[in-house]
Amino acid sequence: MIVVFAMPSWGMAQEPASPPMDGVPSEAVSSGRSSADIPFWSPARVNWQQREVENREPSIRFPGPDKANYPNSPYTLPAGRSYIEILPLSFSGQTPDTTSNYNVEFLLRHGITDWLEFRIFSAGLNVSLARDDIPQQVGFVPITFDIKMHIFDEKKEWLLPAFGIEIALQTSWGSPHLQSGIQPSMYLLFDHSLPFDFLFEWNVGIVGSRDATGVDYQQVSYQFALSRDLVPGFNLFTQAYINDENLGTVGPFVRPTVPGTAIVVGGGFLWTVNDLVAIFASGGAGVSSSAPESVAQGGIAFAF
């Protein structure tokens, strides 16, 4: 509780924020808010503390979908606003320890306050393909509960990136063969504006998991993405991860032993169709012996 009541003063905006994916600076203005601005079902009604936000209408443009690329943005949704991000097809190729996997993933996000976002994620329906003496299996990957806190906006005059913290807890609510116990994880989230309208987003964190022998372990995980708008609303990016993407599909799968270092590099696009809908896709290839041979995903996000 001490953290919850201390954080709002840190999250007050000092200057306009640069959207992580659109590359179009927002012109933040102070705005009041009444309870009529917040959906009646939203927990945001219990706390009206706010930052300077340009537009409190539903918008997929800022902060943008987190599942579009490997890292997550340090920015959070305004109080009362929500996103649904769905990946109908997510593929991860085989590794020395696992078979190829297809998933149907989802991420639900809701702004509790302007600086605090509640999230529910799962790699969802999973199909693990047969290999050698391993039969094909179908199951549901355990659900993860997640909190993201926006700490401060980018301070360009001090060369400080935007900064946020993400804390997640993977549950055992899933198929038995995909469970790796109740596992915590924590990420530090950063976002830099670079010359020529480039944006550099990166995360570093510690993720808990369990191997098939029952040994719990923690892995350091990194994600990077460099992006730029090709034309307004259409963003191209290159990306990479070490060990897994943030909100990844690799981590929840049970490994026979503690895995080695996995490195994947690739790229993709984010197309912001309008204020409420965005479409994204990306692909990559493993460059280390423990990494999947290839990865690919495509999805759609809705703001409301």
TORDRENPA-515072 format. One record per residue: residue in three letters; x, y, z of N, C-alpha, C in turn. Coordinates in steps of 0.05 Angstrom, whole numbers, padded with zeros to 5 digits, always signed. Layout:
# TORDRENPA-515072
ALAXYZXYZXYZ/...
# end
This chain:
# TORDRENPA-515072
MET+00016-00024+00000+00000+00000+00000+00017+00025+00000/ILE+00041+00024+00012+00058+00047+00012+00065+00056-00016/VAL+00071+00036-00034+00078+00042-00061+00055+00055-00076/VAL+00032+00044-00072+00008+00054-00086+00003+00083-00081/PHE+00005+00092-00055-00001+00119-00049+00022+00138-00054/ALA+00046+00127-00057+00069+00145-00062+00073+00150-00092/MET+00065+00132-00109+00072+00134-00137+00059+00157-00151/PRO+00034+00166-00146+00022+00187-00162+00038+00212-00165/SER+00051+00221-00143+00067+00245-00145+00090+00242-00164/TRP+00101+00217-00167+00122+00213-00186+00112+00213-00214/GLY+00087+00205-00219+00077+00202-00246+00066+00227-00258/MET+00066+00251-00244+00055+00275-00255+00072+00284-00279/ALA+00060+00290-00301+00075+00297-00326+00087+00324-00323/GLN+00112+00326-00332+00126+00352-00332+00127+00364-00360/GLU+00123+00348-00381+00124+00358-00408+00109+00339-00426/PRO+00103+00347-00451+00089+00329-00469+00103+00303-00472/ALA+00088+00282-00475+00099+00255-00478+00100+00248-00508/SER+00121+00233-00516+00123+00225-00544+00112+00196-00546/PRO+00092+00192-00562+00081+00165-00565+00102+00145-00573/PRO+00102+00121-00561+00123+00102-00567+00123+00092-00596/MET+00099+00090-00609+00099+00078-00635+00092+00098-00657/ASP+00077+00119-00651+00068+00136-00673+00089+00157-00681/GLY+00106+00165-00661+00126+00185-00667+00116+00213-00671/VAL+00090+00218-00663+00079+00244-00665+00075+00255-00637/PRO+00090+00276-00628+00088+00285-00601+00060+00294-00594/SER+00051+00286-00570+00025+00295-00561+00027+00322-00548/GLU+00007+00339-00551+00007+00365-00538-00010+00363-00513/ALA+00003+00356-00491-00011+00351-00466-00022+00377-00455/VAL-00047+00375-00446-00060+00398-00434-00074+00389-00409/SER-00076+00407-00390-00090+00400-00365-00120+00399-00371/SER-00133+00379-00359-00161+00376-00363-00173+00365-00338/GLY-00196+00376-00330-00210+00366-00307-00225+00340-00315/ARG-00235+00326-00295-00250+00303-00301-00272+00299-00281/SER-00296+00293-00289-00318+00286-00271-00323+00256-00274/SER-00339+00246-00255-00345+00217-00256-00358+00209-00282/ALA-00371+00228-00296-00384+00221-00321-00365+00213-00342/ASP-00339+00221-00340-00319+00215-00360-00309+00186-00357/ILE-00315+00172-00335-00304+00146-00329-00327+00126-00331/PRO-00323+00104-00345-00345+00083-00347-00354+00075-00319/PHE-00380+00069-00316-00391+00063-00290-00379+00038-00278/TRP-00368+00020-00295-00358-00006-00285-00328-00004-00278/SER-00316+00018-00283-00286+00020-00280-00278+00025-00251/PRO-00257+00010-00241-00246+00016-00215-00233+00044-00214/ALA-00229+00057-00237-00217+00084-00237-00234+00104-00222/ARG-00260+00098-00218-00277+00116-00203-00268+00120-00174/VAL-00252+00102-00163-00245+00105-00135-00220+00123-00132/ASN-00207+00131-00154-00184+00148-00152-00183+00166-00176/TRP-00187+00192-00173-00189+00211-00195-00162+00225-00201/GLN-00141+00217-00187-00115+00230-00192-00107+00227-00221/GLN-00097+00249-00233-00092+00249-00261-00066+00262-00268/ARG-00057+00256-00293-00034+00269-00305-00045+00288-00326/GLU-00027+00302-00339-00035+00318-00362-00037+00300-00387/VAL-00062+00298-00396-00067+00280-00419-00081+00295-00441/GLU-00071+00292-00465-00081+00307-00488-00110+00302-00493/ASN-00117+00276-00493-00144+00269-00501-00153+00245-00485/ARG-00176+00247-00471-00185+00225-00455-00206+00208-00469/GLU-00210+00213-00494-00226+00195-00510-00211+00169-00516/PRO-00224+00146-00521-00210+00122-00529-00191+00127-00552/SER-00166+00118-00550-00147+00122-00571-00126+00099-00571/ILE-00123+00086-00594-00103+00065-00597-00076+00077-00605/ARG-00076+00103-00611-00051+00116-00620-00032+00120-00597/PHE-00042+00125-00574-00024+00130-00551-00037+00118-00526/PRO-00024+00101-00511+00005+00093-00513+00010+00072-00535/GLY-00009+00061-00548-00005+00041-00569-00005+00013-00558/PRO-00008-00007-00576-00009-00035-00567+00018-00044-00556/ASP+00018-00059-00534+00043-00070-00523+00052-00095-00537/LYS+00033-00110-00549+00040-00135-00562+00050-00131-00590/ALA+00051-00106-00600+00060-00102-00627+00089-00109-00631/ASN+00106-00104-00610+00134-00112-00612+00143-00125-00586/TYR+00168-00133-00584+00178-00148-00561+00177-00133-00534/PRO+00187-00107-00533+00186-00093-00508+00159-00081-00503/ASN+00154-00073-00478+00129-00059-00471+00135-00029-00466/SER+00116-00012-00472+00119+00017-00468+00118+00024-00438/PRO+00133+00044-00429+00130+00054-00402+00105+00070-00397/TYR+00090+00077-00418+00066+00093-00415+00042+00076-00408/THR+00023+00087-00394-00001+00073-00386-00026+00086-00397/LEU-00048+00071-00398-00074+00082-00407-00085+00102-00388/PRO-00099+00123-00397-00112+00141-00379-00133+00127-00362/ALA-00140+00138-00339-00160+00126-00322-00186+00120-00337/GLY-00196+00096-00334-00221+00089-00346-00220+00079-00374/ARG-00197+00081-00388-00195+00072-00416-00185+00043-00416/SER-00190+00029-00438-00183+00001-00440-00174-00006-00468/TYR-00157-00027-00470-00148-00039-00495-00154-00070-00494/ILE-00161-00081-00517-00160-00110-00521-00141-00115-00543/GLU-00120-00132-00538-00101-00139-00558-00102-00169-00562/ILE-00107-00178-00587-00111-00206-00594-00092-00214-00616/LEU-00078-00236-00612-00060-00247-00632-00072-00274-00641/PRO-00087-00275-00663-00100-00300-00672-00079-00322-00678/LEU-00055-00313-00686-00035-00333-00693-00008-00323-00683/SER+00005-00339-00666+00032-00334-00656+00047-00360-00658/PHE+00070-00359-00672+00085-00384-00677+00113-00381-00665/SER+00122-00402-00651+00149-00404-00641+00160-00431-00649/GLY+00182-00430-00665+00194-00455-00675+00207-00471-00653/GLN+00215-00495-00660+00226-00513-00641+00254-00504-00631/THR+00260-00512-00607+00286-00508-00595+00297-00536-00587/PRO+00322-00537-00577+00332-00564-00569+00315-00577-00548/ASP+00300-00561-00532+00284-00572-00510+00254-00573-00515/THR+00244-00558-00535+00215-00557-00539+00208-00561-00568/THR+00183-00568-00573+00174-00571-00601+00164-00544-00611/SER+00156-00543-00636+00144-00519-00647+00116-00515-00634/ASN+00109-00489-00630+00084-00483-00617+00068-00462-00632/TYR+00042-00466-00633+00023-00445-00643+00006-00436-00619/ASN+00001-00410-00618-00015-00399-00596-00035-00379-00607/VAL-00057-00376-00592-00076-00354-00596-00075-00337-00570/GLU-00061-00314-00571-00055-00298-00547-00075-00275-00543/PHE-00076-00265-00519-00092-00241-00514-00080-00226-00491/LEU-00085-00199-00491-00077-00181-00470-00099-00161-00466/LEU-00109-00160-00441-00130-00141-00433-00118-00120-00415/ARG-00123-00094-00421-00111-00072-00406-00132-00052-00397/HIS-00129-00041-00373-00148-00021-00364-00134-00001-00346/GLY-00139+00025-00350-00127+00046-00334-00142+00049-00307/ILE-00129+00042-00285-00140+00046-00259-00138+00076-00251/THR-00114+00087-00254-00109+00115-00252-00093+00123-00277/ASP-00086+00148-00280-00071+00156-00303-00042+00146-00303/TRP-00033+00135-00280-00006+00125-00278-00005+00096-00271/LEU-00028+00082-00269-00029+00054-00260-00048+00039-00278/GLU-00038+00017-00290-00053+00001-00309-00054-00028-00299/PHE-00079-00039-00299-00082-00067-00293-00085-00083-00318/ARG-00072-00107-00319-00071-00122-00344-00075-00152-00338/ILE-00087-00166-00356-00090-00195-00355-00079-00206-00382/PHE-00060-00225-00381-00048-00235-00405-00047-00266-00404/SER-00049-00278-00427-00044-00306-00430-00035-00312-00459/ALA-00016-00331-00461-00009-00341-00488-00032-00358-00499/GLY-00053-00362-00483-00078-00373-00492-00077-00402-00501/LEU-00093-00408-00522-00094-00434-00533-00067-00442-00545/ASN-00057-00465-00537-00031-00474-00546-00032-00501-00560/VAL-00019-00503-00583-00016-00529-00597+00014-00534-00599/SER+00023-00554-00585+00051-00563-00586+00053-00586-00606/LEU+00068-00582-00628+00069-00602-00649+00085-00626-00640/ALA+00080-00649-00652+00094-00674-00646+00122-00672-00657/ARG+00141-00686-00642+00169-00688-00651+00181-00712-00639/ASP+00193-00729-00655+00206-00754-00646+00186-00770-00629/ASP+00193-00774-00604+00175-00790-00587+00156-00772-00570/ILE+00155-00746-00577+00137-00727-00563+00111-00724-00578/PRO+00088-00731-00567+00063-00729-00581+00053-00700-00583/GLN+00036-00694-00601+00023-00668-00603+00006-00664-00578/GLN+00006-00640-00567-00011-00633-00544-00025-00607-00549/VAL-00049-00605-00538-00064-00580-00539-00072-00572-00511/GLY-00070-00547-00505-00077-00538-00478-00080-00508-00476/PHE-00083-00498-00452-00086-00469-00447-00064-00460-00429/VAL-00049-00440-00438-00026-00429-00422-00037-00414-00398/PRO-00025-00417-00374-00036-00403-00350-00038-00373-00354/ILE-00058-00362-00340-00063-00333-00341-00042-00319-00323/THR-00035-00295-00332-00016-00278-00317-00030-00251-00310/PHE-00029-00243-00284-00039-00217-00276-00016-00198-00274/ASP-00021-00173-00283+00001-00155-00289-00007-00127-00280/ILE+00012-00112-00268+00008-00084-00262+00031-00068-00275/LYS+00024-00047-00289+00044-00029-00301+00041-00001-00289/MET+00063+00010-00280+00063+00037-00268+00080+00056-00285/HIS+00069+00078-00293+00085+00099-00306+00097+00117-00285/ILE+00124+00118-00285+00138+00134-00264+00142+00162-00273/PHE+00154+00167-00296+00157+00194-00306+00160+00195-00336/ASP+00152+00218-00348+00155+00222-00377+00184+00227-00384/GLU+00189+00226-00410+00216+00232-00420+00224+00261-00413/LYS+00249+00264-00403+00260+00290-00397+00283+00296-00417/LYS+00276+00307-00439+00295+00310-00461+00318+00328-00453/GLU+00313+00349-00437+00334+00368-00430+00354+00355-00411/TRP+00347+00333-00398+00365+00318-00380+00374+00292-00393/LEU+00365+00287-00418+00372+00262-00432+00362+00237-00417/LEU+00339+00240-00403+00327+00218-00389+00304+00206-00405/PRO+00303+00180-00408+00281+00167-00422+00256+00167-00405/ALA+00233+00162-00418+00209+00156-00403+00213+00130-00388/PHE+00201+00127-00364+00207+00104-00347+00182+00093-00334/GLY+00180+00067-00333+00158+00054-00320+00167+00027-00308/ILE+00150+00016-00291+00156-00010-00278+00132-00029-00283/GLU+00138-00053-00289+00117-00074-00293+00122-00097-00274/ILE+00102-00105-00260+00103-00128-00241+00081-00147-00248/ALA+00089-00173-00252+00069-00193-00261+00071-00218-00244/LEU+00049-00232-00243+00048-00258-00228+00034-00278-00246/GLN+00049-00298-00255+00038-00320-00270+00024-00339-00251/THR-00001-00347-00258-00016-00365-00240-00013-00394-00250/SER-00027-00412-00236-00028-00440-00244-00055-00446-00258/TRP-00069-00426-00266-00095-00429-00279-00092-00435-00309/GLY-00086-00460-00315-00082-00468-00342-00080-00498-00344/SER-00073-00509-00367-00071-00537-00371-00047-00548-00355/PRO-00050-00572-00342-00029-00583-00325-00002-00585-00339/HIS-00001-00593-00364+00025-00597-00377+00039-00571-00385/LEU+00024-00548-00382+00036-00522-00388+00042-00506-00363/GLN+00036-00516-00339+00040-00502-00315+00069-00503-00305/SER+00078-00480-00296+00105-00479-00284+00104-00466-00256/GLY+00081-00468-00243+00078-00457-00216+00071-00428-00216/ILE+00066-00417-00192+00061-00389-00189+00087-00374-00190/GLN+00091-00358-00211+00118-00346-00216+00116-00316-00219/PRO+00132-00301-00203+00132-00272-00206+00152-00263-00228/SER+00148-00239-00238+00168-00226-00255+00166-00196-00252/MET+00187-00182-00258+00188-00153-00256+00205-00142-00279/TYR+00195-00120-00291+00210-00108-00313+00213-00078-00308/LEU+00235-00067-00317+00239-00038-00319+00235-00031-00349/LEU+00219-00010-00354+00211-00002-00381+00222+00025-00388/PHE+00234+00028-00411+00247+00053-00419+00239+00060-00448/ASP+00238+00086-00454+00230+00096-00481+00246+00121-00486/HIS+00262+00122-00508+00279+00145-00516+00269+00156-00542/SER+00268+00182-00544+00265+00196-00570+00293+00200-00581/LEU+00297+00193-00607+00323+00196-00620+00321+00215-00644/PRO+00343+00225-00654+00342+00243-00677+00328+00229-00701/PHE+00319+00246-00719+00306+00237-00744+00280+00221-00738/ASP+00267+00227-00716+00241+00216-00709+00242+00186-00703/PHE+00265+00176-00696+00267+00148-00687+00260+00146-00658/LEU+00249+00123-00650+00243+00118-00622+00256+00091-00614/PHE+00269+00091-00591+00283+00067-00581+00270+00059-00554/GLU+00259+00035-00554+00244+00024-00531+00259-00001-00522/TRP+00263-00003-00495+00277-00027-00485+00267-00033-00457/ASN+00268-00059-00451+00260-00069-00424+00282-00088-00414/VAL+00285-00089-00388+00302-00109-00375+00287-00119-00350/GLY+00287-00145-00346+00272-00155-00323+00282-00183-00314/ILE+00270-00192-00293+00275-00219-00282+00249-00234-00283/VAL+00250-00258-00295+00226-00274-00299+00230-00301-00285/GLY+00210-00310-00269+00211-00335-00256+00198-00357-00272/SER+00208-00382-00270+00196-00405-00284+00205-00430-00270/ARG+00197-00453-00280+00203-00479-00268+00208-00499-00290/ASP+00228-00516-00287+00233-00537-00307+00218-00562-00300/ALA+00220-00582-00318+00204-00607-00314+00213-00623-00290/THR+00236-00618-00279+00245-00632-00255+00236-00619-00229/GLY+00221-00597-00232+00211-00583-00209+00229-00562-00198/VAL+00250-00555-00212+00269-00534-00203+00259-00507-00211/ASP+00255-00489-00192+00248-00461-00198+00274-00446-00205/TYR+00272-00428-00225+00295-00412-00232+00286-00385-00241/GLN+00304-00366-00241+00299-00339-00251+00318-00332-00273/GLN+00308-00320-00294+00324-00312-00317+00322-00282-00321/VAL+00345-00270-00328+00345-00242-00336+00336-00241-00365/SER+00318-00223-00372+00306-00221-00399+00309-00192-00409/TYR+00316-00189-00434+00319-00163-00447+00303-00162-00472/GLN+00292-00138-00479+00278-00134-00504+00285-00106-00514/PHE+00287-00104-00541+00294-00078-00553+00277-00075-00579/ALA+00271-00049-00585+00257-00043-00610+00265-00015-00619/LEU+00272-00012-00644+00278+00014-00656+00258+00019-00678/SER+00242+00041-00676+00219+00044-00694+00219+00072-00705/ARG+00205+00075-00728+00200+00101-00740+00176+00099-00758/ASP+00160+00121-00760+00138+00122-00778+00148+00124-00807/LEU+00139+00106-00824+00145+00108-00852+00128+00130-00865/VAL+00102+00129-00858+00083+00150-00864+00065+00152-00839/PRO+00051+00175-00836+00034+00177-00812+00016+00153-00808/GLY+00017+00140-00785+00000+00118-00779+00011+00091-00786/PHE+00034+00090-00801+00046+00064-00809+00075+00064-00799/ASN+00080+00047-00779+00106+00047-00765+00120+00021-00771/LEU+00146+00024-00778+00164+00001-00782+00184-00001-00759/PHE+00190-00025-00751+00210-00028-00729+00227-00053-00732/THR+00251-00052-00721+00268-00075-00718+00269-00081-00688/GLN+00272-00106-00681+00270-00114-00653+00287-00138-00647/ALA+00292-00143-00621+00307-00167-00612+00299-00173-00583/TYR+00303-00198-00576+00301-00205-00547+00322-00224-00540/ILE+00329-00225-00514+00346-00244-00502+00330-00259-00481/ASN+00327-00285-00485+00313-00304-00468+00282-00305-00473/ASP+00269-00282-00476+00241-00282-00484+00232-00254-00488/GLU+00210-00251-00503+00198-00224-00505+00182-00218-00480/ASN+00178-00193-00474+00161-00186-00451+00132-00195-00458/LEU+00119-00207-00438+00093-00221-00443+00096-00242-00464/GLY+00118-00257-00462+00124-00276-00483+00110-00303-00482/THR+00113-00318-00503+00101-00345-00504+00121-00366-00496/VAL+00147-00360-00496+00167-00380-00491+00168-00387-00461/GLY+00167-00366-00444+00171-00370-00415+00152-00390-00402/PRO+00126-00389-00408+00107-00407-00393+00111-00436-00399/PHE+00124-00443-00422+00125-00471-00429+00145-00486-00411/VAL+00138-00510-00403+00155-00525-00385+00179-00537-00400/ARG+00203-00531-00392+00227-00541-00405+00237-00566-00389/PRO+00250-00585-00403+00261-00608-00389+00282-00599-00369/THR+00298-00579-00375+00319-00569-00357+00319-00539-00359/VAL+00334-00526-00342+00337-00497-00343+00348-00489-00370/PRO+00335-00472-00386+00344-00467-00413+00369-00449-00414/GLY+00383-00451-00437+00405-00433-00441+00396-00406-00451/THR+00415-00389-00459+00409-00363-00469+00397-00364-00497/ALA+00373-00353-00501+00360-00352-00527+00361-00323-00537/ILE+00370-00320-00562+00371-00293-00574+00356-00294-00601/VAL+00337-00276-00604+00321-00274-00629+00321-00246-00639/VAL+00325-00242-00665+00324-00216-00677+00304-00216-00700/GLY+00292-00193-00706+00272-00192-00727+00261-00164-00731/GLY+00238-00162-00743+00225-00136-00748+00196-00139-00754/GLY+00182-00116-00757+00154-00117-00763+00142-00090-00768/PHE+00116-00088-00767+00102-00063-00772+00078-00060-00754/LEU+00070-00035-00750+00045-00028-00735+00030-00009-00753/TRP+00006-00016-00760-00012+00001-00777-00035+00010-00759/THR-00036+00036-00754-00058+00048-00739-00080+00055-00758/VAL-00100+00038-00760-00121+00041-00780-00137+00067-00774/ASN-00145+00071-00749-00159+00095-00741-00154+00098-00711/ASP-00170+00115-00698-00165+00120-00669-00171+00096-00652/LEU-00186+00077-00662-00195+00055-00645-00184+00028-00652/VAL-00171+00025-00676-00162-00001-00685-00133+00001-00695/ALA-00117-00019-00689-00090-00021-00699-00084-00050-00706/ILE-00069-00054-00728-00061-00081-00737-00031-00083-00737/PHE-00020-00105-00728+00009-00108-00727+00018-00136-00734/ALA+00043-00139-00742+00054-00165-00748+00085-00163-00746/SER+00098-00185-00739+00127-00185-00738+00137-00214-00741/GLY+00163-00216-00747+00175-00242-00749+00205-00239-00742/GLY+00217-00262-00737+00245-00262-00729+00257-00290-00731/ALA+00283-00291-00725+00297-00316-00727+00316-00318-00703/GLY+00320-00343-00693+00339-00347-00671+00368-00346-00681/VAL+00385-00334-00664+00413-00332-00671+00431-00345-00650/SER+00419-00360-00632+00434-00376-00613+00422-00404-00612/SER+00438-00423-00601+00429-00451-00602+00405-00457-00586/SER+00399-00441-00565+00376-00446-00548+00351-00431-00557/ALA+00353-00415-00579+00331-00399-00588+00313-00415-00607/PRO+00287-00407-00610+00270-00419-00631+00282-00414-00658/GLU+00278-00433-00676+00289-00430-00703+00277-00405-00717/SER+00251-00400-00712+00238-00377-00723+00214-00370-00706/VAL+00206-00345-00707+00182-00336-00692+00166-00318-00711/ALA+00140-00317-00707+00122-00299-00722+00097-00295-00707/GLN+00086-00271-00710+00060-00265-00697+00046-00243-00712/GLY+00020-00243-00710+00003-00222-00721-00021-00217-00704/GLY-00030-00192-00702-00052-00187-00684-00066-00161-00690/ILE-00087-00156-00674-00103-00132-00676-00110-00122-00649/ALA-00111-00096-00646-00117-00083-00620-00140-00064-00623/PHE-00156-00063-00602-00179-00045-00601-00178-00028-00576/ALA-00185-00002-00579-00187+00016-00556-00216+00022-00550/PHE-00223+00025-00525-00250+00033-00517-00250+00045-00489/
# end
